[in-house]
Amino acid sequence: MKDQNINNFFDIVIEKKKIITSIILLSVFISIFYALTATPLYKTSIYIIPPQEKDINALNIKERNGQSFLTSDDQIKSQDVYNMFMVNAQSRKYQRDYFFKNNLSKKFTNENPEEAFEDFHKGLSFILDSKVLSRDIREEKFLTVSFIHNDSAQAAMILNSYIDTVIKKTSNELVNGANKLISNKRDSIQGEVDAKIKLARRITQDRIVQLEEALKIAERLNIVEMQINATNQQSVIMSDDNLLNNNPLYLYGSKALKVEIETLSERMSEDSFVPGLRSLQQQVDALDLIKVNPNAVKAAQVDQKALPTSVRYSPKRKLIVFLGLIFGIFLSLVYIFFISIFYQKDPK
C-alpha cells in the first residue's frame, strides 16, 4: 500500500511538474522582486564609556568634616553619573524632546510626526556590556547605541547628535542640581545669620526697656551713683538666663543707666555682639564663591562616534530568496497533497 502511495506521489510530480516548477519559480521571483525593491536600511553604532574621574571631580565638593556636600556618600562616583546618563539616553522623554526640537520627522518617510517618532524610537537600540580591562575598573559598563535608518549618513549624524545632546543635558542637570544645593545651603546659613541678628536686636530693645524702667526707679529713689560693686556689662548675650541679675538694675544708679541706655540706643549693628555670627558669615561668603562650572562636568565619554556604512542591515536579500524558495517548495507539496486526495477519490 505504501509503495502504491509513493508511486502515485511520483506519478503526480511527473505529471504536474510544469505546474510545480511554476509555483516554485513564481515564489522565487516574488522574493527576488521584494528583495530588490524593498527600502534598504542601514545600521550605525556609537560606543560610549563611563566618564573619567577628572570629568566629575567638580561635583565632589567637600564640607569641613570631609563629607561630600552633594551626597551622603564619601563622594560622587563616575558610575553613578554614567548610570544617570544611560537612563536619560533610553528615556522616551529625552528622545521626544530631541526628535521634535530638531524637526526630524522630515527625515522619515512616514508623514505623521507621531508615527515618525515611533519609527525613530524603534530604530534605537541599546546594548550594555561588562568588559574586564583591569582590576580597578572591573565594574565599568560599556554601552553600544545603534540606530537603523534608510540613509546611512543621516543615521550616523542623528545618532551622534542625539548622544551628544544627552551627555550635555545630563551634565547640565548634574551641575544645576549641584549649584542649586549650594545655593540652598547658602540661603539656609544666611537665614540663620539674619535670624540671629534679628534676635539680637530684640534682646537689645528688651534691655533698653528694662534699663529705662530701672532709671525711673533710680531717679525716684535718688540713686545717682552705683550702689553695688559689680560692673555694668553692655554686651548682649543671647540667653534669657543671662538677662536676669541677682542685683536690681536701679542699684547701678541713674548716671550709669542713662549712659547705657544712650549707648544701646545709638548702636548701629548687632553683629559684634552675637556669638558665632562671624563663623556663619564666613560660611556664607565661602558658599558665594563656590559654583560648579558646566564645562567641568561630563556625564559620559564617546569612545567611537557613529560612522556611515555601505553595508545594508536589511533587507537580507540572500535570505529572502532562500525563504522564497522554501515557501515555493512548501506550496508545491501542498498542491501535490490536494491533487493526490483528488486522485484517490476519482481514480481513472
Sequence and secondary structure as in RCSB ss.txt:
>XXXX:A:sequence
MKDQNINNFFDIVIEKKKIITSIILLSVFISIFYALTATPLYKTSIYIIPPQEKDINALNIKERNGQSFLTSDDQ
IKSQDVYNMFMVNAQSRKYQRDYFFKNNLSKKFTNENPEEAFEDFHKGLSFILDSKVLSRDIREEKFLTVSFIHN
DSAQAAMILNSYIDTVIKKTSNELVNGANKLISNKRDSIQGEVDAKIKLARRITQDRIVQLEEALKIAERLNIVE
MQINATNQQSVIMSDDNLLNNNPLYLYGSKALKVEIETLSERMSEDSFVPGLRSLQQQVDALDLIKVNPNAVKAA
QVDQKALPTSVRYSPKRKLIVFLGLIFGIFLSLVYIFFISIFYQKDPK
>XXXX:A:secstr
 HHHHHHHHHHHHHHTHHHHHHHHHHHHHHHHHHHHHS  EEEEEEEEE   GGGTGGG  B TTS BSS SSSS
  HHHHHHHHHHHHT HHHHHHHHHHTTGGGGSS  SHHHHHHHHHHHEEEEEEE    STTTT EEEEEEEEES
 HHHHHHHHHHHHHHHHHHHHHHHHHHHHHHHHHHHHHHHHHHHHHHHHHHHHHHHHHHHHHHHHHHHHHTT  S
  SSS       S GGGG  SS GGGG HHHHHHHHHHHHT    GGGSTTHHHHHHHHHHHHH    GGG  S 
EEEE      SEEE  HHHHHHHHHHHHHHHHHHHHHHHHHHHHHS  
